[in-house]
Amino acid sequence: MTAENKKELSQAEQEELLGKLKTRFEKNTERHQGLEWEPIQAKLEGNSEKLISLFEMERTEGEPDVIGYDEEREEYIFVDCSKESPKGRRSVCYDRAALESRKKHKPENSAIDMATDMGIEMLTEDQYRELQKLGTFDAKTSTWVKTPTDIRERGGALFCDFRFGHVFVYHNGAESYYGSRGFRGMLRV
């Protein structure tokens, strides 16, 4: 079920999701120093569309958490904080064009299409590097990141991981997919 076709959460689903998000928020205060949970919850309760996107992030094992607040836009920033690339979003190629270009052994979906369906944005390379300052992520997996147009036009796509104490950025054909590569998303609330 995607955010696109799930119109609203039941009261029980909403309560369960908010409970998980609050628990994660309280366990990981280093990710969002100086922020309080109550105003975040109030903003979420008033926005069913964003709750559905967070539900999808959680359902696909992204473990979304608040990593900051954009004062100018007055938005809290949620990002997938699972230790490894979210399990429910792996084995996908980069985008629709890459998916359609495959003649055999097509994956079920693409990262860009899934992110769009979920109502989230894929991380950029810079956002991925910022996330790595909050912990160690993707020590065994890798994550597709938004790819500059000039690279994508030549058939490539970028992905990142964390090895040997450093963030590495690599390239692959956009049509490639691996069981250990997924994508991380960001949601502004």
Legacy VTK file of the C-alpha trace (Angstrom):
# vtk DataFile Version 3.0
C-alpha trace
ASCII
DATASET POLYDATA
POINTS 189 float
0.000 0.000 0.000
1.420 3.390 -0.958
0.790 6.876 0.367
-0.824 7.609 -2.992
-3.644 5.116 -2.499
-3.924 5.211 1.290
-6.144 8.210 1.968
-6.054 8.228 5.743
-4.838 6.330 8.736
-7.203 4.773 11.205
-7.124 6.212 14.707
-5.271 3.094 15.910
-2.674 3.359 13.104
-2.146 7.053 13.848
-1.706 6.428 17.575
0.698 3.549 16.975
2.764 5.617 14.507
2.914 8.662 16.788
3.945 6.411 19.670
6.817 4.906 17.653
7.961 8.317 16.436
7.869 9.763 19.962
9.824 6.825 21.410
12.468 7.104 18.677
12.637 10.883 19.160
13.217 10.486 22.909
15.850 7.724 22.467
17.903 9.714 19.941
18.098 13.244 21.327
21.523 13.801 19.743
19.783 13.973 16.347
17.609 16.953 17.283
19.092 18.843 20.192
16.922 21.654 21.497
13.699 20.368 19.955
10.628 19.257 21.912
8.237 16.493 20.856
4.916 18.218 21.666
4.992 20.874 18.880
6.091 18.216 16.389
3.199 15.956 17.346
0.765 18.884 17.121
1.980 19.638 13.579
1.678 15.980 12.603
-1.823 15.607 14.017
-2.923 18.494 11.813
-1.525 17.001 8.600
-2.878 13.617 7.557
-0.924 13.633 4.276
2.403 13.911 6.104
1.311 11.230 8.586
0.621 8.865 5.695
4.103 9.546 4.277
5.665 8.858 7.687
3.546 5.701 7.955
5.027 4.536 4.631
8.555 5.407 5.763
7.972 3.351 8.904
6.229 0.483 7.063
9.229 0.107 4.724
11.575 0.026 7.766
13.139 3.468 7.334
12.831 4.366 11.030
12.121 8.068 10.359
13.260 10.572 12.965
13.502 14.343 13.262
16.989 15.579 12.403
16.368 19.320 12.387
14.094 22.315 12.130
14.070 24.807 9.258
13.277 28.097 10.982
12.782 29.999 7.737
10.153 27.549 6.462
8.938 26.600 9.960
9.245 22.899 9.137
10.566 19.897 11.024
12.785 17.628 8.939
12.312 13.858 9.166
14.848 11.495 7.569
15.134 7.703 7.450
17.522 6.818 10.270
17.591 3.024 9.984
21.143 1.740 10.455
21.097 0.167 7.000
19.220 1.157 3.855
15.487 0.556 4.519
14.696 -3.128 3.857
11.367 -2.380 2.216
13.033 -0.147 -0.359
15.912 -2.273 -1.628
16.425 -4.056 -4.944
15.176 -1.081 -6.952
16.800 0.665 -9.890
17.122 4.446 -9.938
14.124 5.759 -11.929
11.285 4.861 -14.328
13.449 5.304 -17.448
16.012 2.881 -16.015
13.293 0.387 -15.118
11.804 0.522 -18.609
15.227 0.156 -20.255
15.798 -3.266 -18.683
14.977 -6.118 -21.031
15.310 -8.962 -18.493
15.111 -9.380 -14.737
13.364 -6.088 -14.079
13.098 -5.009 -10.456
9.602 -4.383 -9.119
10.052 -0.639 -8.833
12.433 2.312 -8.949
13.684 4.530 -6.142
12.305 7.742 -7.669
8.863 6.202 -8.256
8.694 4.779 -4.736
9.723 8.093 -3.165
7.100 9.933 -5.210
4.405 7.399 -4.268
5.360 7.768 -0.607
5.291 11.574 -0.764
8.945 11.928 0.271
12.130 13.240 -1.342
15.247 11.171 -1.925
18.329 12.502 -0.158
20.930 14.456 -2.067
24.618 13.679 -1.639
24.976 16.679 0.700
21.969 15.616 2.800
23.387 12.100 2.997
26.709 13.480 4.258
24.849 15.536 6.900
22.969 12.424 8.037
26.275 10.598 8.534
27.284 13.260 11.084
24.466 11.957 13.305
25.602 8.329 13.386
26.873 5.497 11.239
24.468 4.551 8.468
24.892 2.103 5.566
27.982 0.320 6.878
26.786 -2.846 5.075
24.335 -1.460 2.494
24.235 1.460 0.064
21.734 4.184 -0.783
20.725 5.779 -4.085
20.913 9.599 -3.896
19.478 12.278 -6.174
21.638 12.324 -9.257
22.600 15.459 -11.203
20.874 15.710 -14.572
24.087 15.583 -16.618
25.062 12.253 -15.048
21.566 10.817 -15.415
21.383 11.883 -19.085
24.465 9.737 -19.703
22.794 6.692 -18.150
24.371 6.885 -14.704
23.130 7.364 -11.165
24.853 8.007 -7.839
24.788 6.046 -4.611
26.540 6.399 -1.269
27.648 4.292 1.663
29.843 4.564 4.753
33.049 2.523 4.872
36.409 2.902 6.640
35.138 5.925 8.561
34.208 7.874 5.410
31.247 8.566 3.147
31.871 7.264 -0.349
29.992 8.356 -3.453
29.925 5.984 -6.402
28.251 5.683 -9.775
26.420 2.851 -11.465
24.184 2.416 -14.449
20.774 3.711 -13.347
19.159 0.424 -14.395
21.250 -1.603 -11.933
19.790 -2.898 -8.696
21.124 -4.885 -5.776
19.655 -6.561 -2.728
21.750 -4.316 -0.500
20.941 -0.987 -2.205
17.863 1.062 -1.449
17.147 4.702 -0.808
16.565 7.044 2.110
13.948 9.732 2.162
13.294 13.097 3.709
9.969 14.644 4.697
9.357 18.233 5.774
6.470 18.786 8.200
LINES 1 190
189 0 1 2 3 4 5 6 7 8 9 10 11 12 13 14 15 16 17 18 19 20 21 22 23 24 25 26 27 28 29 30 31 32 33 34 35 36 37 38 39 40 41 42 43 44 45 46 47 48 49 50 51 52 53 54 55 56 57 58 59 60 61 62 63 64 65 66 67 68 69 70 71 72 73 74 75 76 77 78 79 80 81 82 83 84 85 86 87 88 89 90 91 92 93 94 95 96 97 98 99 100 101 102 103 104 105 106 107 108 109 110 111 112 113 114 115 116 117 118 119 120 121 122 123 124 125 126 127 128 129 130 131 132 133 134 135 136 137 138 139 140 141 142 143 144 145 146 147 148 149 150 151 152 153 154 155 156 157 158 159 160 161 162 163 164 165 166 167 168 169 170 171 172 173 174 175 176 177 178 179 180 181 182 183 184 185 186 187 188
